[in-house]
Amino acid sequence: MIIWWFFPVLVLSSFALTGGVRRYALARQLLDVPNARSSHSIPTPRGGGGAIVVSFLVALPLLFLGGVLSSSVMWALFGAGAWIAAVGFLDDHGHIAARWRLLAHFIGAGWVLWLVGGLPELSLFGASLDLGAFGYVFGSLYLVWLLNLYNFMDGIDGIASVEAVCVCLGGALLYYLLGEQQVMVVPLFLAAAVSGFLFWNFPPAKIFMGDAGSGFLGIILGTLSLHAAWINPLLLWCWLILLGVFIVDATWTLLRRLLRGDKVYEAHRSHAYQYASRSFGRHLPVTLAIGAINLFWLLPWACVVALGKVDGFSALVFSYLPLVGLAIRFNAGKKEVGA
């Protein structure tokens, strides 16, 4: 049984927790001070993503007790989310070498794949493709890349929060279209937890998410996409389409920096969304544009795939093409002047 009244509880708890974290950060001077690689200009409290983590993790047992999630999927979400958030928290308050962070990320991904049963069969041009053992390798790379790109893309006010809310609302709609109304509550719970934080993070942001929050969202969204694929193989393509803005910008930027020989683990400001925010002179237009792209371009493509009207791979290619064009237009991966 779905306890719908818990949605406002999640929003309010996340809102209140974020406010508490902000007051604590201001009192202890736990601020993100602008530097040459920053996209903000004033010192801003950080660590607000912890409110999302706590709110969503506390809600997971309710989803299990309500019969919405199996114990294996519940523990996959809880264990990987808590682990990645803890690693991000430690990195936010100190520094963890890149190789150890990456190892921790693969441990989290391995935990998820072990509990959900790896990568399900892929639907490709109407045929089913079983990757077998290679599915675990591909699945690990997918989850690790998604949680890292979510960290990379959390660079201007509201962008990571708006992306998460749009993707979760889109995922819930896909479940509804396929007659899986009970499962749609899972992404809606995450959207509710993020919405409470978004009040404080919307441009101009009063607090930042931090690595704990962005990494958490990356691994949770990745896990939800694999869970959806086990329900219906078409849904993996749908979730990849919904996540297209972040996947295309981060991947295009990474490839361009790799080809140039840059140290890709170092902080930079060369993503398309960062160049766009500097071009517009503020964050709000870019954050709103990303929300619009998600709702009015990517979501319709995901819906027609879920309904079986278009092949998933073909829809992914066509939906990504304008995003690649935007990445090129806004110089994603271009070497920064003076860098």
C-alpha positions as CSV (number, residue, x, y, z in Angstrom):
1,M,0.0,0.0,0.0
2,I,1.4,3.4,-1.0
3,I,1.4,5.9,1.8
4,W,0.8,9.1,-0.3
5,W,0.8,11.4,2.8
6,F,4.5,10.7,3.2
7,F,5.4,12.9,0.2
8,P,4.8,16.2,2.0
9,V,6.6,14.8,5.0
10,L,9.6,14.1,2.8
11,V,9.6,17.6,1.3
12,L,9.2,19.2,4.7
13,S,11.9,17.1,6.4
14,S,14.4,17.7,3.6
15,F,13.5,21.5,3.7
16,A,14.0,21.6,7.5
17,L,17.2,19.5,7.5
18,T,18.7,21.7,4.8
19,G,17.9,24.8,6.8
20,G,19.5,23.2,9.9
21,V,22.7,22.3,7.9
22,R,22.9,25.8,6.5
23,R,22.7,27.4,10.0
24,Y,25.4,24.9,11.3
25,A,27.6,25.6,8.3
26,L,27.4,29.4,8.7
27,A,28.1,29.1,12.5
28,R,31.1,26.9,11.9
29,Q,32.3,28.8,8.7
30,L,32.0,25.7,6.6
31,L,31.8,27.7,3.4
32,D,32.7,27.0,-0.3
33,V,35.0,30.0,-0.9
34,P,35.2,31.0,-4.6
35,N,38.4,30.3,-6.5
36,A,39.6,30.4,-10.1
37,R,37.7,27.1,-10.8
38,S,34.4,28.2,-9.2
39,S,31.2,29.3,-10.9
40,H,30.0,31.3,-7.9
41,S,31.3,34.6,-6.6
42,I,30.4,34.7,-2.9
43,P,31.2,32.2,0.0
44,T,28.3,29.8,0.3
45,P,27.6,27.1,2.9
46,R,28.0,23.6,1.6
47,G,26.9,20.1,2.6
48,G,23.1,20.6,2.1
49,G,22.9,17.4,0.1
50,G,23.0,15.5,3.3
51,A,19.4,16.4,3.8
52,I,18.5,14.6,0.6
53,V,20.5,11.5,1.8
54,V,18.9,11.3,5.2
55,S,15.3,12.0,4.0
56,F,15.4,9.4,1.2
57,L,17.3,6.7,3.2
58,V,14.8,6.9,6.1
59,A,11.9,6.5,3.6
60,L,13.3,3.3,2.0
61,P,12.2,0.9,4.8
62,L,8.7,2.3,4.3
63,L,8.8,1.4,0.7
64,F,9.9,-2.1,1.6
65,L,7.3,-2.6,4.3
66,G,4.6,-1.3,1.9
67,G,5.6,-4.0,-0.6
68,V,6.9,-1.5,-3.2
69,L,10.5,-2.6,-3.1
70,S,12.0,-6.1,-2.6
71,S,14.5,-6.4,0.2
72,S,17.4,-6.8,-2.3
73,V,16.6,-3.6,-4.1
74,M,15.9,-1.7,-0.9
75,W,19.3,-2.8,0.5
76,A,21.0,-2.0,-2.9
77,L,19.7,1.6,-2.7
78,F,20.3,2.0,1.0
79,G,23.8,0.4,1.1
80,A,25.2,2.0,-2.0
81,G,23.6,5.4,-1.2
82,A,24.9,5.5,2.3
83,W,28.4,4.3,1.3
84,I,28.8,6.9,-1.6
85,A,27.4,9.7,0.6
86,A,29.9,8.8,3.4
87,V,32.8,8.9,0.9
88,G,31.6,12.2,-0.5
89,F,31.2,13.6,3.1
90,L,34.8,12.7,4.0
91,D,36.0,14.2,0.7
92,D,34.0,17.4,1.4
93,H,35.6,17.8,4.8
94,G,39.1,16.8,3.9
95,H,40.6,15.1,0.8
96,I,40.5,11.6,-0.5
97,A,43.0,10.7,-3.3
98,A,41.3,10.1,-6.6
99,R,42.3,6.5,-6.8
100,W,40.8,5.7,-3.4
101,R,37.6,7.5,-4.3
102,L,37.4,5.5,-7.5
103,L,37.9,2.3,-5.7
104,A,35.1,3.2,-3.2
105,H,32.8,4.0,-6.2
106,F,33.4,0.6,-7.7
107,I,32.7,-1.0,-4.4
108,G,29.4,0.8,-4.3
109,A,28.6,-0.2,-7.8
110,G,29.5,-3.8,-7.1
111,W,27.2,-3.9,-4.1
112,V,24.3,-2.7,-6.3
113,L,24.9,-5.2,-9.1
114,W,25.3,-8.1,-6.7
115,L,21.9,-7.3,-5.1
116,V,19.9,-6.5,-8.2
117,G,21.3,-9.4,-10.2
118,G,23.6,-7.5,-12.6
119,L,22.4,-6.0,-15.9
120,P,19.2,-7.3,-17.4
121,E,18.8,-8.2,-21.1
122,L,18.9,-5.3,-23.4
123,S,16.2,-4.6,-26.0
124,L,17.9,-3.7,-29.3
125,F,15.9,-3.2,-32.5
126,G,13.3,-5.6,-31.2
127,A,15.8,-8.3,-30.2
128,S,17.0,-9.3,-26.7
129,L,20.7,-9.1,-25.9
130,D,22.1,-10.9,-22.9
131,L,25.5,-9.6,-22.0
132,G,26.1,-12.3,-19.4
133,A,29.1,-11.8,-17.2
134,F,30.1,-8.7,-19.3
135,G,26.9,-7.1,-18.0
136,Y,28.5,-6.8,-14.6
137,V,31.5,-5.0,-16.1
138,F,29.4,-2.7,-18.2
139,G,27.0,-2.1,-15.3
140,S,29.9,-1.2,-13.0
141,L,31.3,1.3,-15.5
142,Y,27.9,2.8,-16.0
143,L,27.2,3.3,-12.3
144,V,30.6,4.7,-11.6
145,W,30.5,7.1,-14.5
146,L,27.0,8.2,-13.6
147,L,27.8,9.1,-10.0
148,N,31.0,10.9,-11.1
149,L,29.4,12.8,-13.9
150,Y,26.7,13.9,-11.5
151,N,29.4,15.4,-9.3
152,F,31.0,17.1,-12.4
153,M,27.6,18.6,-13.4
154,D,26.8,20.0,-10.0
155,G,28.6,23.3,-10.7
156,I,25.9,26.0,-10.8
157,D,22.9,26.8,-8.7
158,G,20.1,24.4,-8.8
159,I,21.3,22.4,-11.8
160,A,21.7,19.0,-10.1
161,S,18.5,19.4,-8.1
162,V,16.4,20.3,-11.1
163,E,17.9,17.5,-13.2
164,A,17.1,14.9,-10.4
165,V,13.5,16.2,-10.0
166,C,12.8,16.2,-13.8
167,V,14.3,12.7,-14.2
168,C,12.4,11.3,-11.3
169,L,9.1,12.8,-12.4
170,G,9.8,11.4,-15.9
171,G,10.6,8.0,-14.5
172,A,7.3,8.0,-12.5
173,L,5.3,8.9,-15.6
174,L,6.9,6.0,-17.5
175,Y,5.9,3.6,-14.8
176,Y,2.3,5.0,-15.0
177,L,2.2,4.5,-18.8
178,L,3.3,0.9,-18.4
179,G,0.7,0.2,-15.7
180,E,3.3,-0.1,-12.9
181,Q,1.6,2.5,-10.7
182,Q,2.9,1.0,-7.4
183,V,6.6,1.3,-8.4
184,M,6.2,4.9,-9.5
185,V,6.3,6.0,-5.8
186,V,10.1,5.2,-5.6
187,P,11.3,8.0,-8.0
188,L,8.6,10.2,-6.6
189,F,10.0,9.8,-3.1
190,L,13.4,10.8,-4.4
191,A,11.9,13.8,-6.2
192,A,10.2,14.9,-2.9
193,A,13.5,14.6,-1.0
194,V,15.3,16.7,-3.6
195,S,12.5,19.3,-3.8
196,G,12.9,20.2,-0.1
197,F,16.5,20.9,-0.7
198,L,15.9,22.7,-4.0
199,F,14.1,25.5,-2.1
200,W,17.5,26.5,-0.7
201,N,19.5,25.6,-3.8
202,F,17.5,27.4,-6.4
203,P,19.3,30.3,-8.0
204,P,20.7,32.2,-6.2
205,A,21.7,29.3,-4.0
206,K,21.7,29.7,-0.3
207,I,23.6,26.4,0.2
208,F,25.4,23.9,-2.1
209,M,24.8,20.2,-2.3
210,G,28.4,19.0,-1.9
211,D,30.0,15.8,-3.1
212,A,28.0,13.7,-0.6
213,G,24.7,14.8,-2.2
214,S,25.7,14.8,-5.8
215,G,27.4,11.4,-5.6
216,F,24.4,10.0,-3.8
217,L,22.0,11.2,-6.5
218,G,24.3,9.7,-9.2
219,I,24.4,6.2,-7.7
220,I,20.7,6.3,-6.7
221,L,19.5,7.4,-10.1
222,G,21.7,4.7,-11.7
223,T,20.3,2.0,-9.4
224,L,16.8,3.1,-10.2
225,S,17.5,2.9,-13.9
226,L,18.7,-0.7,-13.5
227,H,15.7,-1.6,-11.3
228,A,13.5,-0.2,-14.0
229,A,15.2,-2.2,-16.7
230,W,14.5,-5.4,-14.7
231,I,10.8,-4.5,-14.8
232,N,10.9,-3.7,-18.5
233,P,14.1,-3.8,-20.7
234,L,12.8,-0.8,-22.7
235,L,13.0,1.3,-19.5
236,L,16.8,1.3,-19.5
237,W,16.8,3.2,-22.8
238,C,14.1,5.5,-21.4
239,W,16.2,6.4,-18.3
240,L,19.3,7.0,-20.4
241,I,17.3,9.4,-22.5
242,L,16.0,11.2,-19.4
243,L,19.5,11.6,-18.1
244,G,20.7,12.8,-21.5
245,V,21.6,16.4,-20.6
246,F,24.1,15.3,-17.9
247,I,25.4,12.3,-19.9
248,V,26.1,14.2,-23.1
249,D,27.7,17.3,-21.5
250,A,29.9,15.4,-19.1
251,T,30.9,12.7,-21.6
252,W,31.6,15.2,-24.4
253,T,33.7,17.3,-22.1
254,L,35.6,14.4,-20.7
255,L,36.5,13.0,-24.2
256,R,37.7,16.4,-25.4
257,R,39.8,16.9,-22.3
258,L,41.2,13.3,-22.6
259,L,42.2,13.9,-26.2
260,R,44.0,17.1,-25.2
261,G,45.9,15.3,-22.5
262,D,44.4,17.2,-19.6
263,K,44.4,15.7,-16.1
264,V,40.7,14.8,-16.1
265,Y,40.5,14.4,-12.3
266,E,41.4,18.0,-11.7
267,A,38.6,20.7,-11.2
268,H,37.8,22.8,-14.2
269,R,35.0,25.1,-15.6
270,S,34.8,23.7,-19.2
271,H,31.5,22.0,-19.2
272,A,28.9,23.4,-21.7
273,Y,26.6,24.5,-18.8
274,Q,29.5,26.4,-17.2
275,Y,30.3,28.2,-20.4
276,A,26.6,28.9,-20.9
277,S,26.2,30.4,-17.4
278,R,29.2,32.7,-18.0
279,S,27.8,33.7,-21.4
280,F,24.4,34.6,-19.8
281,G,26.1,36.2,-16.8
282,R,24.0,34.2,-14.3
283,H,22.9,30.7,-13.5
284,L,19.1,30.9,-13.6
285,P,18.6,30.8,-17.4
286,V,20.8,27.8,-17.8
287,T,19.1,25.9,-14.9
288,L,15.6,26.7,-16.3
289,A,16.7,25.7,-19.8
290,I,17.9,22.3,-18.6
291,G,14.5,21.7,-16.9
292,A,12.7,22.7,-20.1
293,I,14.9,20.4,-22.2
294,N,14.2,17.5,-19.8
295,L,10.4,18.0,-19.8
296,F,9.7,19.1,-23.4
297,W,12.3,17.2,-25.4
298,L,13.7,14.2,-23.6
299,L,10.6,13.1,-21.7
300,P,8.5,12.8,-24.9
301,W,11.2,10.6,-26.5
302,A,11.3,8.4,-23.4
303,C,7.5,8.1,-23.4
304,V,7.3,6.9,-27.1
305,V,10.1,4.3,-26.3
306,A,8.2,3.0,-23.2
307,L,5.0,2.7,-25.3
308,G,6.9,0.7,-28.0
309,K,6.5,3.3,-30.7
310,V,10.2,3.8,-31.4
311,D,13.3,1.6,-30.9
312,G,15.1,2.6,-27.8
313,F,18.6,2.9,-29.3
314,S,17.3,4.9,-32.3
315,A,15.4,7.3,-29.9
316,L,18.4,7.7,-27.8
317,V,20.5,8.7,-30.8
318,F,17.9,11.2,-32.1
319,S,17.3,12.7,-28.7
320,Y,21.0,13.1,-28.0
321,L,21.9,14.8,-31.3
322,P,20.6,18.3,-30.4
323,L,22.3,17.9,-27.0
324,V,25.6,17.2,-28.8
325,G,24.9,20.3,-30.9
326,L,24.5,22.4,-27.7
327,A,27.7,20.9,-26.2
328,I,29.6,22.0,-29.3
329,R,27.8,25.4,-29.4
330,F,28.8,26.2,-25.8
331,N,32.4,24.8,-26.2
332,A,32.1,21.8,-23.9
333,G,35.7,20.7,-23.1
334,K,37.4,23.7,-24.6
335,K,40.5,24.7,-22.8
336,E,39.8,27.7,-20.6
337,V,41.6,30.9,-21.3
338,G,44.6,31.2,-18.9
339,A,44.3,27.6,-17.8
